[in-house]
Amino acid sequence: MKAVGKNVIVKMEKQEDTTTGGIIYKDQSLVTLAQVIAIGEDVNSVAVGDNLVINWRAANQVKLRDAEYHIVHLDHVYAIV
């Protein structure tokens, strides 16, 4: 699968439900990280392999060969971790 334009293809990383300090996350969709699998030709601030914090509500889910990926526009990437 190849991303086009300013899109990024990511795969959800399993995330803990508590912080190291013991704070419990109420909404996992707000804190789950995504690993970059592919980037579009117009993306230069994110690289393959980066871990991102993204707006999961803006991501489009795609299933390919029993794997689940998400396509998200660069505008919905909040941070590189």
C-alpha positions, 0 to 999 in steps of 0.5 A: 500500500502506498500513501499519496499526497499529504496522507500517512499510513499508520498501524496502531501501536498497543498502548498501556492504559495507565501512565508510569505514575499510575494515572488511568487513561479514560479514553484510549483513542486520545493516547494511542500511538501509531507507527508510520508505515508509509508516507505520501510524496508531499509529506516531509515532516514525518518519516517511516518508522516514526511514532505519532499521536494522531486524531483517530476520529479523522483516520480511515481504517483499511484492512489488508491481508488480515492486518489493520491500517489507518490512513490519516491526513498530515493535518491530523498528526499532532506530534511525533513521539 
